[in-house]
Amino acid sequence: MTSITSVRRSVDDAAELLQLPDEIRAVLEISKREMTVQVPIPRDDGSLLVASGYRVQHNRARGPFKGGVRFHPDVDIDETRELARLMTWKTALVDVPFGGAKGGIQIDPGQLSRGELERLTRRFTEMLSPVIGVFDDIPAPDIGTDPQVMTWMMDEYSNLDRYSPAVVTGKPEGLGGAAGRDSATGRGGVDVLEAHLAAEYRTIDGLRIAVQGFGNVGSWLAVEAQRRGAVVVAVSDIEGGVHDPTGLELDSLVRAVAAGGSVVDTGLERLTNNELLTIDCDVVVPAALGDVLSASNAPDVKASIVVEAANSPTTEDADRIFAERGITVIPDILANAGGVTGSYFEWTQNIQQFTWPRDRFDKELEVRLGSAYEATRTLAVEKAIDLRLAAYCIGIGRVAAAIQLRGHG
């Protein structure tokens, strides 16, 4: 059973618990707009590349659409649609004034030259330009995209309209990016973990953490967790992972990856990505792709806490197994909400043309995510439900309330 099925079940269960009217459920089920486009560009060798691109805008009852753009071979309309819905609940959960959207191109960016990637990004932006905008839909980086891609999107949109730094988030600081946005998703995951630990009268000191996915999110999360006193015992990337039960020296791993290599190039004890999920540790953090925790490996997970830094890493079957085993899952719409929260901070700074210092950004992030965790835990205890269902109830309830007040979605 896939994570998409799990998300749909969570939405249905939350709607049932909230006793939402059928007409509100119908609005929440259907996307406001879905675009499928063919993106043609000339390749460096003179041939023509035609890639499939998507943008799904799910709901705007609480504000303009907001969601990432991913470049990955597995991108399709079904995945994009589900991720857009997830963004709707996530933005509502952390109480930022956005609705949910998602987009992407079905391509492996690693197979493109820099020039090809720029042409593809600009052409895709041109095709999306009628439906995105500062107060309409604000894209952000996701898997396979980065601040440079966001810069190309912002520049292309600005060429078509006017200088509009707030049309995308996740930009470099020199072009309207916010100090703290690059680390916000990973740092936010640690903020939520610490809020959870504090609620159970525990601290992060000495906690053994394993992180699957040492990209932007996973690397920042690992470094920040270690800075606060945790012991990071394993990390991995697409090539595999490394393990040291006494704690990894993360600086060398960060340097290896920044130089274009892999964490496995450092000569440490190696393990596979699947082995990392079941090693002896206190907290396991899936921070890469979805569906990595399933019925096949959930019985072997030794951690007592799962922090979902990736989108939909846990299938419904795995969720059930974790509940039976007493393993706490901090759900993705809460655990990785630091990204969209940080994007909100960047967007507001762009609109105001006023920048915040890094310490203000980090403090605001901690406070907002801490409040979201507290509300989620309070509802979970009150209703005797898990954190995932409680988070969905809060997010969906806020969207439903906005729909009823405005009279549309």
N, C-alpha and C positions, 0 to 999 in steps of 0.2 A: 504494500500500500504506500503510495507516494506522498511526499510532503504537500503537494497540491490538494490531494484528497484530505489530508489532515487540516489544511487551512480552511477548506470548505466546511468540514465538520465543525471546526471551532466557530466559524461564523454562524452556522445553523444553530449550534448549541447556545451561543450567546443571544441570538435573536429570540430563541425559545425562552430562555431565562428572563429576558427583558420583556417578553410578551409583546413584541412589536406587531403592529397591525400589518396585514398582508400587503397593503399598498406601499408601506415604507419598505418592507422586505423586497418588493419588486424593484423599487428605485435603487436599493443597495446592490441588487444582483446584477444590474445592467450597466455597462459603461456608458458614459456620456458621449464619447466619441472614440472610434478606433480607426487608425490609418495604417494601411499596408502600401508600401511604395517600393518601386524598383530603382536602385541607385546605380546608375552607370557612370564609370569613370575610365579614362584612358590609362593604361598601365605604362610603366617606364619603357617596356619593349614594344610599345605601339599597339598592343592588343587591347580589347575592351573587357573590362570587368563589370559584371552586373550583379549586385548584391541585393538581397531582400532586407528592407528596413521597416521598422514598426514604431508607432507611438500610440499608446492607449491612455486616454484621459478618463478616469473612472468617476470621480465625484468632486464637485466644487462647492458644496453647500457651505463649507467653512472657510473658503478662500480659494485663491488660484491653484491650479494643478501644480504638483511638485513631485519629481521623481527622477531617478538616474537614467543614464544612457549607457548600455553595455554593448561592447563589441566582442562577440563570442560565436563560435560555430554552432552552438546549440540554441541560440536565440530563435524563438518562434512566437507566433501570435498568442498561443495558449499560455506560455510562460509569462509573456509580457502582460497579458490580461490579469493573471493572478497576482503578479508582483505590483501592478497598479492598484489593485484592490487592497493589498497588504499595506501600501503606502497611505491609503485613506485612513485605515485604522491606526497606523503608527503616528501620523501627524496629529490625529485627534487625541491619542493617548498622552502624548507629551504636550498637548495643548498649544500647538503652534497653528497659526491661521492659514493652513493649506489644505488642499484636497490631494487625492492620490493620482499619480501618473507613472508611467514607465515607458522606456523606449530602448531601441537597440538595432544593431545591424548584424545579420547572420554572416559573420566573417571572422577569420583568425587574424588579428592585427599583427601577429608575429610574422606572418607571411607577406606583409606589405612593407614597401620602403617608406621612409618618412614622407616623401613627396606624395606617394599614393595614398597614405593615410590622411594627409591634409586634404587632398582633393576629395576623398570619400567623405570626410567630415563636413567640408564646406558644401558639397552637393546635397548631403542629407539635411543640413541646416536650412539650405535654400528651400528644400521641399517641405520642411516643417514650419517655415516662417509664417505662413498664414494662421497657424494655430498655437504658436508659442509667443511669449511676450512677458514683459516685466510684471504685469498684473493678470496674465492669462495662464501661462504654463512656464515653469522655470526648471529646465533640465539641470542635472548634476552628474559628476563622474560615478561610474560603477565599474563592474568587471571589464577589463580591457581598455578602459579610458582613464584619463589622468588630467592634471591641470593644463597640459598643452592642448589636449583635445578640447577642453572647455574654452581655452583662449581662442582657438580657431572658430568655435561655434559663436562665441561672443562677437568676434571681429566680423564674421560673415553676416550675422544678423544686423550688426551696427552699420555695415555697408549698405544693407537693404533698407534700413529705416533711419536711425540716428544712433549716436554713441549710447549704448545701453549696457553698462556693466552688470546691471541687476538681472539681465535676461537668463544668465546661468550662474551657478555657484560652483565652488571648488576650483576657482581660478588661482593663478599665482598671486602672491601678495603685491607684486609690482603692478598688477592690472586689476585691482579691485578685490583681490582675495583677502580673506580675514586671517589675521594671526591666530592660529589655533584650529582652523578648519581642517587642515591636512591630518591632524591627529585626533579629531573630534570623535570619530566612530570608535576607534580603539580605546581612547581615553574614557569615553562614555561607558564602554563596557566595564571598565574597572570601577568607575563611579557607581554603576548599578550593582556590581558585585559587592562593593564595600557597603552599600546601603543594605543589601541583603544580610551580610555578615553582622552588621551593627544591630539589625532587628533580632538576630539570634544571639546577641551578646558575644560575638566573636570578632576577631580582627584578621587582617590579611597577612600579618607577620608569620612567616614560616610556611604559609600555605603552598603546597606543591601544585603547580599549574602546567598543563600540557596544551599547546596551541597548534591546531592543524590549520595551516595556511599562514605563511610568513610574508604576506603581501602588505599593502598599506595598512589594512585594519589589524591583522594579526601581529605584525611587527610592532606597531605602536602600542597595542594592548600588552604584549609581552614586556616591552621595555618599561612601560608605565607601571605595570604590576610589580615588576622587579624593583623599580625605584621606590615603591611604597612598602616593600618588605617581603613580597612573595618570593618563592623559589621556582624559577621556570625550569622544569626538568626535561622538556622536549618541545621541539618545534619542527615544522615540516613545510615544504613547498611542493611544487608539481613533480620534482625529481625524487622526493622522499624526505625522510626526516632524520634528525639526530637526537641523541638521548644522553643525559648525564644525571643520574639520580641525586648528585650533590648540587646541581644547579649549573646551567649553561652560562658561558661568558657571551652575552648577547652582542656586545660591540663588534666582535669579529664576524659574527653572522650577518649583522646589518651591513658591514663593509663588503662582505662577499657578495651579497645580493645586489647592493648598490653598484657593484662593478660588473654586473651582468651575469654573475654566477648563481650558485645554489647553496643552500645551507649544508648540503652533503659534501661540498668541496673542502670542508674545513678539517677533515680527517677524524672526526668524532665518531662515536658508536652510532651505526646507522640502524634505521628501522623504517618500515613502510608507513604510508599514511594511515592504513587501516590499523596497524599495530599501535600507532600513537594513540588512537582513540580508546584503547583498552589497557594501556600501561598503568602501573600503580601510581596514582596521583590523587589529589583532593578535588581538583577542578579540571574539567576538560572543556576546551573552547574550540568548537568547529568554526573556523573563520574563513572558509573557502566557498565551496559550492554546496548545493542542496542535496538532501537525501543520503547523507553519509552515515547517519545513525539510523539503523533499520533493525528489523527483527533478527537479522543474522548476527549482528554484533552487540546489540543492546544488552543481552544477558551477560556479556563479558566485560562491560564497562565497570571499572573499579572506582571511578570518581563518585563523590557524593553530590556534586553540583555540576550541571551542564550549563554553560553560558553560550547562548546561540548568537555568536557574533556574525555568522553568515545568515542569509535569508533561507528559511525553511530547510535547515539541515537535518531535522528529525521527522521521521515518518510517523504516522498515527500508531502503527504497531509498536514502534520504539517508545513512543510516549506512554503507551499502555504498560509496557514492560517496566519503564522507569518508575511509574506510579506504584506498581506492585512491589518494586524493590526499594521504595522510599528515597529515590534519587530526585533531587529538586532540579527542575528545568526552568531557567530564566529565559523566557521566550524572546524570539528575535525582535518582535515589534517593540520590545522594551530594551533588550540588551544591546541592539545596534542602532537605537534611535538617536545616539549622539551625532550621527552623520546629518540627518535632516534637521536636528536642533541647531547644529553648527551652521548649516546652510541658511537657516532662518536668520541667525545672527549676521551672516555675511550679507544676505539680501537686504536686511534693514539698514545696515551700514552703507551699502551702495545707494539705496534710495535717499538716505539722509546726507550722503557725501561727508560722513564723519566716521573715523576709525576708532576702534577700541584698542586698548593695550591688551597684550596676551593674558595677563593675569585676570583681567575682568572677564574675558571670554571663557577661560577655564572655570572661573568661579560661577558664572551664570549657568554654564553647562552642568556643573555638579549640582547646583540648586534645583534646576528644572528636572533633571533626571531623578534626583533624590525624591522630589515631590511625586513624580510619576510612579516610582517604585512604591512609595508609602501608600498611595491611593490603591495601587494594585494589590498589595499585600493586605490592606485593610478589608477590601472587598472579598479577597480570597478567604480570609478568616471568617468574615461575617456570613458568607454563603457556603462555607465548607467546600470550596472548589479549588482547583490548582491555579497557579499564577497565569498560565496561558489563557484559560477561560476568563479569568478576572480581567486581564488586560484587554481581551477582545470585548468584553462587556462594557468597559469604560470607553474604549474607542468607538465602538458601534453605537453606544448610547448617545455619545456627544454628537456624532454625525446625524443620527436619527432626530435628535432634538433640533438641530440646525435645519434639517429638511422640513420638519413640521413648522418651524417658525417662518421660514422663507416660502414654503409652499412648493418647493421643487428641489431637485438634486444637483 
